[in-house]
Amino acid sequence: MKHPLKVGFLQTLPVFGDIESNLKQVELRLKTMNADLVVLPELFTTGYQFRNQAEARDLAEPIPDGPTTQALVQFSRQFNMHIVAGLAEKDGDILYNSAVLTGPEGYIGKYRKAHIFDTEKKIFAAGNLPLPVFDIGKARVGIMICFDWRFPETARTLALKGADLIAHPANLVLLTCPQSMITRCLENRVFAVTADRVGVEQRIEDETLRFIGQSQVVDPDGRVIVRASEDGEEDHVVEIDLADARNKSINPYNDLIADRREDLYKI
Ligand SMILES: NC(=O)CCCC(N)=O
């Protein structure tokens, strides 16, 4: 039985700190997309390179009452789509590098990046929420954010929790992620939608960040269905069949989940 889903990503070039403009640009592009689920990059409305925690706090927002999440709810309703997007979250005095899921029915849930990368540790607290899988009816959507990919337990946990597809907002600066996500999909037989940004940020002396783009959709056989360029603002939508992810067999004798040897996976 087929389980079709139209999934897409926006590859963006945000203007640092200009939440309103970044939201407007995304709205104009989402309007043109015929998709069930669209993934937006990490920190898509603020940009990435905060000079200090005070600057990040000024730009971070409560979830779900802040303007970015409320705008995403409105976009989901207006364009009849689910959206996963990354944003800076403020919860009292604590800042998280978070992602939200919204749909035509409104705000659905959030995730806080568990594996904080490099100098992000000066800004954000490590996430304190479970690795999430949301059932949106047509699909079971797991969420991880950027550097979470480097820890194989993340994708594996989402797959074991029943994710058909991993929505992966990112701000990639290391070249290794796009090819590595092929393995994450192969070893778990899931789809992954990585939405990255492009451009350069050099707001901190002696720290120039070049974002690698290459947003992509990868299937459970490790095939790259579509990969964006390294430097373009691009929107892509592809139709996938989630039945490919729900079938964990790779031949009549091997089932990727049933064959796991948890009795041996002990340290
Ligand atoms: N924003 C990030 O978590 C970057 C992680 C390193 C990478 N994969 O580029």
The ligand as an SDF file (V2000), in Angstrom:
LIG
                    3D

  9  8  0  0  0  0  0  0  0  0999 V2000
   24.9470   24.4220   13.2570 N   0  0  0  0  0  0  0  0  0  0  0  0
   25.5510   23.2560   13.4760 C   0  0  0  0  0  0  0  0  0  0  0  0
   25.1370   22.4650   14.3170 O   0  0  0  0  0  0  0  0  0  0  0  0
   26.7540   22.9380   12.6390 C   0  0  0  0  0  0  0  0  0  0  0  0
   27.2200   21.5560   12.9780 C   0  0  0  0  0  0  0  0  0  0  0  0
   28.4420   21.1830   12.2030 C   0  0  0  0  0  0  0  0  0  0  0  0
   28.0350   20.8440   10.7900 C   0  0  0  0  0  0  0  0  0  0  0  0
   27.5270   19.6550   10.6110 N   0  0  0  0  0  0  0  0  0  0  0  0
   28.1570   21.6820    9.9350 O   0  0  0  0  0  0  0  0  0  0  0  0
  1  2  1  0
  2  3  2  0
  2  4  1  0
  4  5  1  0
  5  6  1  0
  6  7  1  0
  7  8  1  0
  7  9  2  0
M  END
$$$$
